[in-house]
Every structure is written in structure tokens, then in C-alpha cells.
Amino acid sequence: MNSIWNKNISLFSQRFPSLAKELNLLNMTEPEFDFWEVLPSKAGELTAKENGLLLHSAYNPLREAESAVKTIKSENIWAAAFFSMGLGYAPLEYAKTFPDETIIIVEPSPDFFFAALKYTDFETLFKHKSLILLLEAQLQEVTALIEGSAGFNHTAVIENKNQTAHARSYFDSLKALIERNKQKVKINSATLEKFSRLWLKNSCKNIKAFGKLEGVKIYTEKCPPDLPVLLVSAGPTLSEVLPHLKELKKRMLIVAVDTALRACLKNGVEPDFIVLTDPQYYAWRHIAGLKSPSSVLITESAAWPSVYRFNCRKTVLCSSLFPLGQFFEKKLGEKGQLGSGGSVSTTAWDFARLTGTKNIYCAGLDLGYPRSESHIRGSLFEEASHLSSCRTKTSEQKLALSLFSSGKESVFDYDGKPLFTDSKMKMFAWWFESQAQKFTEVNSWSLSSKSFAIPGFKVKNTEELLNLKEAEELKKVFFEAEKNASTSMRTEYEESFNRALKELNEGFEELYSLAKKGQNLCSKMLSNSNPQKEREALKELEQTDNLILHSKQKEAASLVFPTESRLNKIFEETVFPQDKSKALFLKSKIIYTELLESIRLYKKYL
């Protein structure tokens, strides 16, 4: 056994030198592990038991590994994540069969990984082109690496429950986290498909302002340590805090989401910051007709264009979530990244964190239906339900329909009492939970015990905050730091913007020409049956694709290239020829056609 151990440790140290040094592996003698019973299988290879449970087949572990790898593999799978691995047969089989694909091995208890190194030759695995080893990794680190490699939808998870029994809680939590992330990716992709044209139109109309306005990065770590932030969302329990809002503003910075602005102003309070990042028209409606001259508005490049005319002290921008804004930001300067968990409240919380505050108090962050209400009374949502109500369809009926429609779930508030919520708000709650785990230096508090209980958040009574010292001087320090950090508008802005726009348009022209060439060739070959011509055409298409993907205009290509979900939807609705070459030409033609249409849209709106 010694020779296998020594060989594996040597290979491990060559592949992961920093980790080997940290673990002092080269000086480690072969360890003894008593958690496995290792014995021969019927076919001759070793198998193992742990607490009486077989980790591999008692008959043929290698064939079992081949079957497991074959079962999970499809054309949409480009990587495999192994949750623990027993003696390592499955990742070894994957490495042999798919030498160019990513392999991720997750093991929270390193002893179980190193035990396998005593019994199995891992040369093929340690010399694999793309191997990621996650020992004792935090759950968020694992999901981040999966997302950053092949992505959740293209990574197969291979788990043998007997092999993960030693860390059942860890792997169950990891699977739940991956499923949440998959759901988030699905929602984001669907949203992108639904609103992409709107975002493009808005971004094109706003792009000059996007280049000129300052970014939220001017507030990074500018908050004095003793200055807390009050996050004002539009949930029903905001009504408990509104009577005290004027006094609270003397003691902390107030960051209000767009849906809560109307309620704040009705109570005579202009927030220090207002956050509006949703590009849709209805988001603008939340602040339409209002003014808040002492507030700073935080928005982004794809917001409804009228947002940029809102009457406030200053408008600043966060980094864009959308392709066109990201392109110009790369050329003209970064604005400052804010997290997006799908809700404006998640963006507002992340802005509060960005300021450097140590305490974020959340009012109206209910993420459910306390008192069977959906929003603070007087909000645009609530008023709209009354305006559209009639004798046969009252606002109360609409709320009841919302509360008891499919998808509603029961969770618990901070008092441990049941609370209705839905899958979307549960997703927001998970985002807050993950941020609380990630940024442990920030304390987050709910000002109502009737809200969805977010793990990592605590409850604080509003009356307790009224006992805090007034912080007018600290707020002055904060806004003085804002002035000092503000960047003066660059005199060369016009030139830089025009240069970036010219570069983009030139990129579109080049891409359009290449895509048109590819589309025409595919059309020609769909009516041609000459095998020699087909081979020549395939080579030409490969060259065209390489020019698109590797040209200096690849940034422009990333803007207009159709999304994977969009293409998959079209492919599912298309009847492809039985002939493989013809099917390939038709698939390529569809891609080129979508690319051409996307370029036409960009050129039209720009």
C-alpha cells in the first residue's frame, strides 16, 4: 500500500503545491484510518464498507463507476461535481472518459479523501486537465466555483449516499443551496428573455447619462463606525415604524426602496437615499409625481428613462446588470457593483453594506403576508388594488386570491408563528441569509417580529433605536466624505464616449457581415447534397465561428449573441432533418439568424 500512497502524495504535491505545503504532506507518513473496512470485490478490485454500508459494489466497482458516469452524461453536461468519492472509482472513470471536462471533488472531511489515496492509483485524476479539489470548503465557496466553471445547468452532481453519510448535514445543505441557485438562474434567464428588448431600449436612451453620472463607489466604506443604516421596505409592518421615522432619521442614514418612498414622504421624511433599479415602467410609477430634493437617487443604466428626471439632490448609478451598460462601463469607468437578489430591497441592503456600516435595521422587510396584507397601506400597489376594484371584484377578493393561490407556502416569523409567503419571497429570504453568512461583520436586524424569520437576522424593537444618540454630526462626516470622493466630470468624456460608441458600431458591422455570410452558406448547403461540398462548407463555417468568437469585436459579440435558453427553445420547436450534416447546417442557420436579428435591434435603438 505504501507505494500507492507515496505515488499519490507525490502527484498531489505536484498538482496542488500550496495545499500540499500547508498540509505538510511530503513529510507525512502513511496514516491509519479506522472508519472503513476495505475488502476485495467479486471482480477483484477493492471495495469498502463504512458502518456496515457498502461504498461501492460488492461485485464490480469499476463497472458500477462506468454506469454512474454514463448515466449522468449528456451533451448539456460539461463538468461533474463528486460529493465525496469513496475509493475514487467514479471520478477516475470520468477523468479517463472525458479528459477535457472539469472535475470537482467536494469533501468536507479531508481524512476521507486522503484515505482513498492509500488504496487507489490516482495518476489519471491528478494529471487531468481541469481538476478542482474542495477540502473543508464553505458551502458558498462550492456553489461559487460550480457557477464560475461550467455553471449549475451544465454540471452533473454525482453522489452515492453511502459515501456521503459521514457528512450528511453538509451535503444535504449543499444540495439545497445548488437547487436554490438553479432556480435563481432559471428565473434570471426567463426574466432576461421576457424583458431583454425593454432593457435594451432603456439602456440606449440612458447611455449618455450613464457615462456622465457618478457611481455608488463614492460611498464605499465612508460610513463612520457608529452610524447605523435604516433600510425602509414597503411591507405591511412598515406602518409600525412610520410614526417614528422623523426621529430615526436624526439617528441613522435612511435608505428607502422606491415602493416605500410615497409612505416616507407622507410622514414628512425625505430619505437620505432612494433605490430604484427595476427597468419596468411600473417601477417608475412608484416615484412618478413625487419629489425628494434632499435625497440621493440610486439607479442603473436600464431604468425607465423618466427616472433620470426625478427631482432629487443627486442621481448616482450602480454597475449595470445588463450587457450594454456593462460594455460602456468597461470603457468609461466602473460605477460600483451592488448585489441583486431579485428584489430592490436586496440591492438596498447591499448598498447599506457597501457604505461600511456595522448595523442595518430593516423596516417593512416582511417577505410574506403578515396580517394577511401584501404592502404598506397607501403604497402604489395597495392603492391600485382599490382603484381597479368593483362590486364583483373587490380589492379584498384580489388579496385573498393572491394569498391562497397555488405556490403559497407557510413559514415562520421571528416569534415562531406561521406566516404565509411564496416561492419568490423565499428566494429573496435565502439571498439575505446567504449575505448574512458571507458578511458576518455586519449585523442585520428586523424591526418587526411578524416578518419572515431570516436566519442570521435578529429582531430589534423600534423604541430601542429611539434611545440611540442623535447622529447629525456623524451624518455630516459621511456626506462630507461623499463630496471628497466625488469625481469631477471628465473633460474628455465626450471624446471617450464617442470612441466607445464608434468601436461598438464597427464591431456590429463586422459581426453582421460574418453572420450574414454564415447564414447564406447554411441556406445554400441545406439544398445541396454533395458530400465534398458539405465538408468544405463545414470547414468554412468553423472559420467563420472562430472569427466571431475570437475577433477583437468579441465584446460586441457577447452583447448580441443569443442566450442558450433562447436557442434551446427554438431548437425544441424545430423539426431537424434526419441527415446529421443537414441538421447541423439548420442549427447553425438558426444561430446566425438570431445573431443578425439581435444586431439589427441594437443598431435600431442606438
Wavefront OBJ file of the C-alpha trace (Angstrom):
o trace
v 0.000 0.000 0.000
v 2.938 2.260 0.737
v 3.910 2.575 -2.917
v 0.382 3.729 -3.929
v 0.291 6.245 -1.054
v 3.724 7.660 -1.873
v 2.944 7.918 -5.580
v -0.371 9.677 -4.908
v 1.151 12.113 -2.418
v 3.898 12.965 -4.906
v 1.336 13.576 -7.676
v -0.882 15.565 -5.297
v 2.054 17.794 -4.312
v 2.913 18.467 -7.949
v -0.689 19.356 -8.784
v -1.515 21.321 -5.609
v 1.863 22.517 -4.256
v 0.479 25.273 -1.992
v -2.079 22.969 -0.391
v 0.494 20.186 0.000
v 2.855 22.617 1.730
v 0.094 23.872 4.012
v -0.781 20.294 4.986
v 2.895 19.298 5.210
v 2.085 16.262 3.074
v 5.585 15.425 1.875
v 6.666 14.802 5.458
v 3.529 12.869 6.351
v 3.849 9.142 6.966
v 1.096 6.868 5.698
v -1.786 7.458 8.141
v -4.139 4.894 9.615
v -7.914 5.341 9.222
v -10.402 3.165 11.080
v -13.673 4.376 9.502
v -13.526 1.974 6.521
v -13.416 -1.763 6.204
v -11.565 -2.357 2.913
v -12.046 -5.746 1.236
v -11.884 -7.330 -2.234
v -14.930 -7.368 -4.512
v -16.020 -10.409 -6.526
v -14.311 -8.927 -9.620
v -11.020 -8.463 -7.731
v -10.913 -4.678 -7.223
v -11.141 -3.300 -3.712
v -14.443 -2.210 -2.250
v -15.172 -0.732 1.172
v -17.734 -0.586 3.956
v -18.442 2.208 6.428
v -20.644 1.454 9.434
v -21.810 -1.659 7.616
v -22.783 0.236 4.453
v -21.105 -0.648 1.143
v -19.444 2.374 -0.508
v -19.077 0.515 -3.832
v -20.457 -2.572 -5.494
v -19.518 -5.821 -3.785
v -19.311 -7.431 -7.252
v -17.742 -4.999 -9.736
v -16.917 -1.431 -8.502
v -15.390 -0.407 -11.864
v -18.476 -1.343 -13.866
v -20.602 0.498 -11.289
v -18.475 3.629 -11.812
v -18.775 3.334 -15.606
v -22.553 3.087 -15.290
v -22.761 6.106 -12.943
v -20.725 8.283 -15.310
v -22.651 7.119 -18.389
v -25.996 7.812 -16.687
v -25.308 11.473 -15.870
v -23.560 12.397 -19.133
v -25.401 14.323 -21.853
v -24.496 16.967 -24.430
v -25.502 19.703 -21.945
v -23.189 18.400 -19.222
v -19.669 19.827 -19.373
v -18.484 19.134 -15.802
v -19.067 16.788 -12.886
v -19.122 17.533 -9.148
v -18.470 14.481 -6.975
v -19.879 14.664 -3.444
v -17.233 12.646 -1.613
v -15.921 9.689 -3.604
v -15.216 6.614 -1.507
v -12.202 4.898 -3.066
v -12.408 7.252 -6.056
v -13.573 4.978 -8.887
v -16.218 7.356 -10.273
v -14.017 10.491 -10.653
v -11.258 8.323 -12.124
v -13.694 6.941 -14.695
v -14.871 10.464 -15.561
v -11.262 11.631 -15.951
v -10.467 8.760 -18.330
v -13.656 9.147 -20.388
v -13.777 12.968 -20.574
v -10.190 14.293 -20.446
v -11.190 17.903 -21.335
v -14.074 18.399 -18.921
v -13.945 19.867 -15.405
v -13.974 17.576 -12.383
v -14.859 18.969 -8.945
v -14.371 16.835 -5.841
v -16.121 18.080 -2.699
v -15.080 16.622 0.649
v -15.737 18.456 3.949
v -13.760 15.834 5.931
v -10.245 15.650 4.385
v -9.440 12.314 6.079
v -11.968 10.628 3.790
v -10.181 11.987 0.725
v -6.710 11.060 1.910
v -7.853 7.589 2.961
v -8.615 6.839 -0.710
v -5.017 7.740 -1.594
v -3.861 4.599 0.265
v -5.799 2.208 -1.962
v -6.318 3.635 -5.463
v -3.840 4.916 -8.055
v -4.958 8.482 -8.859
v -2.403 9.313 -11.549
v -5.097 9.801 -14.228
v -7.059 12.108 -11.914
v -4.116 14.232 -10.701
v -2.907 14.667 -14.289
v -6.394 15.566 -15.523
v -6.616 18.819 -17.474
v -9.178 20.516 -15.198
v -9.395 19.274 -11.609
v -10.806 21.295 -8.696
v -10.368 19.870 -5.210
v -12.532 21.376 -2.433
v -11.489 20.145 1.005
v -13.286 21.674 4.003
v -14.781 24.311 1.699
v -17.659 26.515 2.834
v -20.962 25.882 1.064
v -20.868 29.299 -0.633
v -17.355 28.576 -1.934
v -18.529 25.325 -3.530
v -21.501 26.935 -5.284
v -19.367 29.877 -6.424
v -16.850 27.517 -8.044
v -19.558 25.454 -9.739
v -21.173 28.628 -11.058
v -17.817 30.006 -12.202
v -16.727 26.854 -14.052
v -19.424 25.199 -16.174
v -22.445 26.619 -14.336
v -25.238 24.865 -12.439
v -27.137 23.721 -15.525
v -24.061 22.146 -17.107
v -22.578 20.455 -14.034
v -23.736 16.963 -13.075
v -23.742 16.117 -9.370
v -22.631 12.543 -8.644
v -23.467 11.338 -5.168
v -23.532 7.907 -3.567
v -25.493 8.361 -0.321
v -23.437 5.725 1.486
v -20.270 7.663 0.612
v -21.683 10.961 1.945
v -23.232 9.513 5.130
v -20.288 10.754 7.232
v -21.257 14.380 6.388
v -24.986 14.062 5.710
v -25.941 17.525 7.010
v -23.237 19.254 4.943
v -24.181 17.549 1.681
v -27.933 17.996 2.245
v -27.369 21.720 2.790
v -25.137 21.878 -0.301
v -27.763 20.181 -2.481
v -30.433 22.587 -1.226
v -28.143 25.533 -1.978
v -27.423 24.260 -5.501
v -31.152 23.809 -6.145
v -31.807 27.376 -4.981
v -29.094 28.644 -7.288
v -30.508 26.633 -10.190
v -33.888 28.207 -9.522
v -32.278 31.649 -9.429
v -30.539 31.006 -12.764
v -33.833 29.803 -14.251
v -35.698 32.903 -13.039
v -32.939 35.243 -14.233
v -32.849 33.582 -17.640
v -36.647 33.779 -18.012
v -36.593 37.423 -16.943
v -33.845 38.206 -19.433
v -35.825 36.587 -22.233
v -39.006 38.431 -21.289
v -37.586 41.921 -20.803
v -34.420 41.974 -22.922
v -35.891 44.310 -25.546
v -37.136 46.732 -22.867
v -33.732 46.758 -21.176
v -32.041 47.387 -24.494
v -34.336 50.319 -25.349
v -33.908 51.892 -21.911
v -30.135 51.386 -21.901
v -29.785 53.029 -25.312
v -31.826 56.051 -24.206
v -29.903 56.416 -20.935
v -26.397 55.549 -22.058
v -25.012 59.100 -22.229
v -26.231 59.841 -18.710
v -24.769 56.512 -17.596
v -21.349 57.678 -18.725
v -21.604 61.099 -17.081
v -23.120 60.307 -13.681
v -21.072 59.196 -10.678
v -21.279 55.720 -9.219
v -22.140 54.350 -5.793
v -18.460 53.535 -5.292
v -18.034 57.091 -3.938
v -19.797 55.834 -0.759
v -17.639 52.748 -0.253
v -16.591 52.454 3.421
v -17.473 56.124 4.059
v -19.874 55.383 6.923
v -18.492 56.190 10.412
v -18.474 53.046 12.624
v -21.213 54.324 14.950
v -23.606 55.424 12.195
v -26.307 52.784 11.536
v -28.489 52.487 8.433
v -32.256 52.075 8.371
v -33.474 50.123 5.332
v -37.093 51.058 4.563
v -39.048 48.481 2.517
v -42.762 48.587 1.707
v -44.021 45.549 3.656
v -47.133 45.860 5.875
v -45.159 46.130 9.140
v -43.595 49.408 7.939
v -46.692 51.026 9.478
v -45.243 50.206 12.922
v -42.130 52.276 12.184
v -43.520 55.227 10.183
v -44.656 57.268 13.245
v -41.037 57.233 14.478
v -39.342 57.861 11.125
v -38.535 61.545 11.733
v -36.757 60.730 14.980
v -34.978 57.755 13.467
v -33.623 59.920 10.642
v -31.786 62.004 13.263
v -30.026 58.863 14.443
v -29.170 56.996 11.232
v -28.954 57.082 7.464
v -32.243 56.180 5.800
v -32.158 54.078 2.624
v -35.653 53.633 1.153
v -36.715 51.421 -1.738
v -38.827 53.018 -4.469
v -42.036 51.329 -3.291
v -41.666 52.860 0.186
v -40.929 56.461 -0.896
v -44.569 57.558 -1.003
v -45.125 56.370 2.582
v -41.943 58.137 3.772
v -42.942 61.448 2.173
v -46.488 61.233 3.573
v -44.879 61.081 7.007
v -42.745 64.141 6.296
v -39.432 62.309 5.793
v -37.180 62.550 2.753
v -34.854 59.511 2.805
v -31.121 60.049 2.534
v -31.102 57.536 -0.328
v -33.774 56.105 -2.642
v -33.046 52.880 -4.544
v -34.758 52.092 -7.872
v -33.158 49.527 -10.172
v -36.101 47.766 -11.876
v -36.229 48.784 -15.576
v -40.004 48.377 -15.939
v -42.480 51.239 -16.255
v -44.365 50.282 -13.104
v -41.160 50.830 -11.060
v -41.054 54.438 -12.290
v -44.729 54.776 -11.325
v -43.762 54.313 -7.653
v -41.938 57.656 -7.680
v -43.769 59.425 -10.530
v -45.210 62.775 -9.428
v -43.131 62.780 -6.237
v -40.066 64.809 -5.363
v -37.439 64.476 -2.681
v -34.953 67.345 -3.124
v -32.615 66.292 -0.295
v -32.341 62.616 -1.348
v -29.781 60.799 -3.465
v -31.361 58.508 -6.057
v -29.536 55.256 -6.799
v -30.484 53.696 -10.130
v -28.936 51.892 -13.092
v -28.492 52.227 -16.851
v -31.592 50.253 -17.881
v -34.079 52.114 -15.630
v -37.154 53.660 -17.250
v -35.802 56.907 -18.828
v -38.159 59.161 -16.801
v -36.349 58.012 -13.636
v -33.395 60.169 -14.684
v -35.602 63.277 -14.452
v -36.697 62.640 -10.855
v -36.426 65.729 -8.631
v -33.702 64.893 -6.103
v -30.390 66.234 -4.821
v -28.271 63.883 -6.884
v -28.511 60.747 -9.019
v -25.807 58.096 -8.764
v -25.536 54.772 -10.552
v -24.657 51.228 -9.615
v -22.897 48.946 -12.060
v -25.291 47.745 -14.707
v -26.725 44.245 -14.646
v -27.324 44.436 -18.387
v -24.954 43.936 -21.328
v -24.921 47.394 -22.949
v -24.330 49.208 -19.671
v -21.545 46.768 -18.811
v -19.876 47.420 -22.172
v -19.781 51.194 -21.685
v -18.822 50.891 -18.027
v -15.778 48.909 -19.069
v -14.826 51.743 -21.412
v -15.783 54.738 -19.250
v -15.180 53.618 -15.673
v -16.741 51.402 -13.012
v -19.779 52.649 -11.068
v -19.760 50.202 -8.176
v -21.241 46.711 -8.003
v -24.331 46.100 -5.868
v -25.713 42.647 -5.217
v -29.014 41.710 -6.786
v -31.132 39.040 -5.187
v -34.124 39.747 -7.410
v -35.670 42.442 -5.207
v -34.936 46.150 -4.834
v -34.642 45.519 -1.075
v -31.693 43.171 -1.666
v -29.938 45.889 -3.686
v -30.719 48.480 -0.991
v -29.318 46.190 1.736
v -26.134 45.669 -0.253
v -25.745 49.425 -0.714
v -26.039 49.852 3.059
v -23.339 47.195 3.499
v -21.136 48.923 0.903
v -21.127 52.128 2.990
v -19.285 50.268 5.742
v -21.994 50.467 8.393
v -21.935 47.801 11.079
v -25.700 47.766 11.773
v -28.542 47.605 9.247
v -32.053 47.914 10.680
v -34.813 46.704 8.344
v -38.313 48.176 8.451
v -41.047 46.592 6.353
v -38.783 43.762 5.139
v -41.560 41.213 5.661
v -41.065 38.798 2.721
v -44.527 37.438 3.453
v -48.093 38.417 4.272
v -48.287 39.441 7.945
v -51.853 40.349 8.964
v -52.822 38.955 5.512
v -51.505 42.131 3.840
v -49.027 42.392 0.981
v -47.826 46.038 1.204
v -47.915 49.068 3.452
v -51.267 50.856 3.253
v -51.099 53.798 0.867
v -48.428 52.243 -1.358
v -48.960 52.274 -5.126
v -49.678 48.519 -5.063
v -52.325 48.894 -2.376
v -53.931 51.983 -3.924
v -54.015 50.363 -7.378
v -55.982 47.407 -5.989
v -58.625 49.848 -4.695
v -58.736 51.879 -7.905
v -59.361 48.776 -10.013
v -61.842 47.175 -7.614
v -65.548 46.911 -8.357
v -68.625 45.364 -6.774
v -67.956 41.933 -8.285
v -64.167 42.027 -7.876
v -63.181 43.833 -4.691
v -59.632 44.557 -3.535
v -60.191 42.117 -0.641
v -61.044 39.355 -3.126
v -57.870 40.097 -5.072
v -55.755 39.845 -1.921
v -57.479 36.592 -0.907
v -56.824 35.184 -4.385
v -53.147 36.159 -4.057
v -52.857 34.676 -0.584
v -54.459 31.339 -1.370
v -53.362 30.801 -4.946
v -51.039 27.926 -5.787
v -47.435 28.413 -4.749
v -48.166 29.964 -1.361
v -46.228 28.377 1.493
v -46.258 28.614 5.252
v -43.016 29.598 7.014
v -42.326 31.107 10.438
v -41.924 34.674 11.678
v -39.421 35.712 14.356
v -41.947 34.739 17.075
v -42.095 31.221 15.664
v -45.645 31.709 14.379
v -46.799 30.596 10.897
v -46.607 33.189 8.115
v -47.792 32.935 4.507
v -45.143 33.607 1.843
v -44.432 32.458 -1.716
v -41.550 30.904 -3.631
v -40.294 34.250 -4.928
v -40.088 35.800 -1.466
v -38.452 32.634 -0.136
v -35.780 33.171 -2.781
v -35.240 36.735 -1.505
v -35.035 35.423 2.076
v -32.398 32.909 1.019
v -30.376 35.745 -0.568
v -30.426 37.696 2.705
v -29.495 34.539 4.612
v -26.512 33.898 2.319
v -25.309 37.505 2.694
v -25.593 37.318 6.480
v -23.329 34.256 6.357
v -20.917 35.946 3.968
v -20.628 39.335 5.725
v -20.534 38.362 9.387
v -19.113 41.774 10.332
v -22.496 43.377 9.515
v -25.377 42.988 11.970
v -28.822 42.889 10.347
v -31.985 43.454 12.372
v -35.705 43.268 11.633
v -37.837 45.910 13.353
v -40.832 43.564 13.423
v -41.135 40.082 14.862
v -44.037 39.478 12.457
v -41.741 39.278 9.388
v -40.279 36.161 7.722
v -37.541 34.951 10.090
v -34.315 35.183 8.071
v -31.512 33.031 9.553
v -28.690 35.364 10.609
v -31.020 38.335 11.221
v -32.120 39.366 14.712
v -35.073 41.384 15.999
v -34.836 44.865 17.478
v -37.656 46.938 18.962
v -38.098 50.366 17.324
v -38.312 52.024 20.764
v -34.771 50.812 21.479
v -33.495 52.741 18.460
v -35.097 55.939 19.736
v -32.721 55.708 22.713
v -29.696 55.931 20.415
v -27.782 59.194 20.348
v -28.625 61.632 17.598
v -26.084 61.305 14.788
v -26.293 64.611 12.918
v -22.522 65.138 13.216
v -21.769 61.605 12.013
v -24.085 62.134 9.051
v -22.243 65.356 8.229
v -18.960 63.412 8.280
v -20.493 60.844 5.913
v -21.741 63.381 3.373
v -18.513 65.365 3.594
v -16.706 62.149 2.657
v -19.119 61.832 -0.275
v -18.074 65.269 -1.538
v -14.393 64.447 -1.197
v -14.809 61.129 -3.021
v -16.900 62.584 -5.841
v -15.054 62.583 -9.102
v -15.319 65.665 -11.259
v -16.800 65.012 -14.676
v -14.008 64.166 -17.063
v -13.392 66.824 -19.686
v -12.566 64.128 -22.182
v -15.902 62.346 -21.545
v -17.445 63.269 -24.892
v -14.402 62.009 -26.744
v -14.267 58.765 -24.702
v -17.964 58.097 -25.148
v -17.854 58.716 -28.900
v -14.806 56.475 -29.219
v -16.563 53.640 -27.377
v -19.733 54.075 -29.438
v -17.747 54.062 -32.672
v -15.925 50.899 -31.600
v -19.242 49.234 -30.794
v -20.816 50.146 -34.127
v -17.752 48.940 -36.028
v -17.972 45.672 -34.110
v -21.617 45.278 -35.051
v -20.832 45.900 -38.741
v -18.121 43.248 -38.741
v -20.294 40.747 -36.868
v -23.247 41.405 -39.177
v -21.109 40.702 -42.221
v -19.778 37.443 -40.761
v -23.214 36.246 -39.578
v -24.773 37.072 -42.954
v -22.039 35.101 -44.700
v -22.649 32.109 -42.392
v -26.433 32.306 -42.831
v -26.148 32.349 -46.638
v -23.745 29.410 -46.667
v -26.080 27.349 -44.428
v -29.078 28.130 -46.667
v -27.083 27.047 -49.704
v -25.961 23.776 -48.121
v -29.473 22.821 -46.958
v -30.381 22.362 -50.644
v -27.065 20.739 -51.613
v -26.357 17.016 -51.407
v -22.694 16.927 -52.454
v -20.662 15.370 -49.580
v -17.451 17.086 -50.714
v -19.196 20.491 -50.767
v -20.626 19.796 -47.305
v -17.165 19.076 -45.868
v -15.797 22.269 -47.410
v -18.763 24.259 -46.080
v -18.299 22.859 -42.557
v -14.665 23.999 -42.587
v -15.735 27.446 -43.776
v -18.386 27.697 -41.035
v -15.792 26.706 -38.450
v -13.548 29.543 -39.649
v -16.494 31.981 -39.529
v -17.359 30.916 -35.975
v -13.739 31.349 -34.883
v -13.673 34.850 -36.374
v -16.832 35.743 -34.426
v -15.695 34.249 -31.130
v -12.045 35.337 -31.234
v -12.092 38.624 -33.109
v -11.301 41.957 -31.497
v -15.067 42.519 -31.571
v -15.816 39.695 -29.128
v -17.147 42.253 -26.618
v -19.758 43.291 -29.167
v -20.458 39.607 -29.879
v -21.183 38.983 -26.199
v -23.884 41.669 -26.373
v -25.763 40.266 -29.325
v -25.168 36.515 -29.143
v -28.498 34.747 -28.409
v -28.893 33.193 -24.970
v -28.641 29.459 -24.505
v -32.236 29.225 -23.251
v -33.486 31.167 -26.288
v -31.663 28.828 -28.684
v -32.802 25.701 -26.828
v -36.399 26.867 -27.062
v -36.095 27.401 -30.836
v -34.326 24.055 -31.300
v -37.113 22.279 -29.396
v -39.711 23.804 -31.718
v -37.752 22.959 -34.894
v -38.049 19.723 -36.857
v -34.485 18.819 -37.875
v -33.587 16.641 -40.873
v -32.519 13.040 -40.220
v -29.265 13.696 -42.075
v -26.720 14.820 -39.441
v -24.956 17.286 -41.747
v -28.238 18.891 -42.800
v -29.338 19.096 -39.139
v -26.044 20.816 -38.285
v -26.453 23.352 -41.106
v -30.010 24.128 -39.991
v -28.925 24.576 -36.374
v -26.122 26.915 -37.476
v -28.526 28.871 -39.671
v -30.849 29.409 -36.711
v -27.956 30.759 -34.621
v -26.800 33.129 -37.376
v -30.383 34.334 -37.951
v -30.842 35.103 -34.237
v -27.490 36.899 -34.184
v -28.467 39.048 -37.171
v -31.811 39.981 -35.593
v -30.096 40.959 -32.338
v -27.589 43.177 -34.186
v -30.456 44.863 -36.083
v -32.172 45.681 -32.791
v -29.036 47.188 -31.259
v -28.384 49.298 -34.336
v -32.003 50.446 -34.396
v -32.069 51.633 -30.774
v -28.565 53.068 -30.758
l 1 2 3 4 5 6 7 8 9 10 11 12 13 14 15 16 17 18 19 20 21 22 23 24 25 26 27 28 29 30 31 32 33 34 35 36 37 38 39 40 41 42 43 44 45 46 47 48 49 50 51 52 53 54 55 56 57 58 59 60 61 62 63 64 65 66 67 68 69 70 71 72 73 74 75 76 77 78 79 80 81 82 83 84 85 86 87 88 89 90 91 92 93 94 95 96 97 98 99 100 101 102 103 104 105 106 107 108 109 110 111 112 113 114 115 116 117 118 119 120 121 122 123 124 125 126 127 128 129 130 131 132 133 134 135 136 137 138 139 140 141 142 143 144 145 146 147 148 149 150 151 152 153 154 155 156 157 158 159 160 161 162 163 164 165 166 167 168 169 170 171 172 173 174 175 176 177 178 179 180 181 182 183 184 185 186 187 188 189 190 191 192 193 194 195 196 197 198 199 200 201 202 203 204 205 206 207 208 209 210 211 212 213 214 215 216 217 218 219 220 221 222 223 224 225 226 227 228 229 230 231 232 233 234 235 236 237 238 239 240 241 242 243 244 245 246 247 248 249 250 251 252 253 254 255 256 257 258 259 260 261 262 263 264 265 266 267 268 269 270 271 272 273 274 275 276 277 278 279 280 281 282 283 284 285 286 287 288 289 290 291 292 293 294 295 296 297 298 299 300 301 302 303 304 305 306 307 308 309 310 311 312 313 314 315 316 317 318 319 320 321 322 323 324 325 326 327 328 329 330 331 332 333 334 335 336 337 338 339 340 341 342 343 344 345 346 347 348 349 350 351 352 353 354 355 356 357 358 359 360 361 362 363 364 365 366 367 368 369 370 371 372 373 374 375 376 377 378 379 380 381 382 383 384 385 386 387 388 389 390 391 392 393 394 395 396 397 398 399 400 401 402 403 404 405 406 407 408 409 410 411 412 413 414 415 416 417 418 419 420 421 422 423 424 425 426 427 428 429 430 431 432 433 434 435 436 437 438 439 440 441 442 443 444 445 446 447 448 449 450 451 452 453 454 455 456 457 458 459 460 461 462 463 464 465 466 467 468 469 470 471 472 473 474 475 476 477 478 479 480 481 482 483 484 485 486 487 488 489 490 491 492 493 494 495 496 497 498 499 500 501 502 503 504 505 506 507 508 509 510 511 512 513 514 515 516 517 518 519 520 521 522 523 524 525 526 527 528 529 530 531 532 533 534 535 536 537 538 539 540 541 542 543 544 545 546 547 548 549 550 551 552 553 554 555 556 557 558 559 560 561 562 563 564 565 566 567 568 569 570 571 572 573 574 575 576 577 578 579 580 581 582 583 584 585 586 587 588 589 590 591 592 593 594 595 596 597 598 599 600 601 602 603 604 605 606
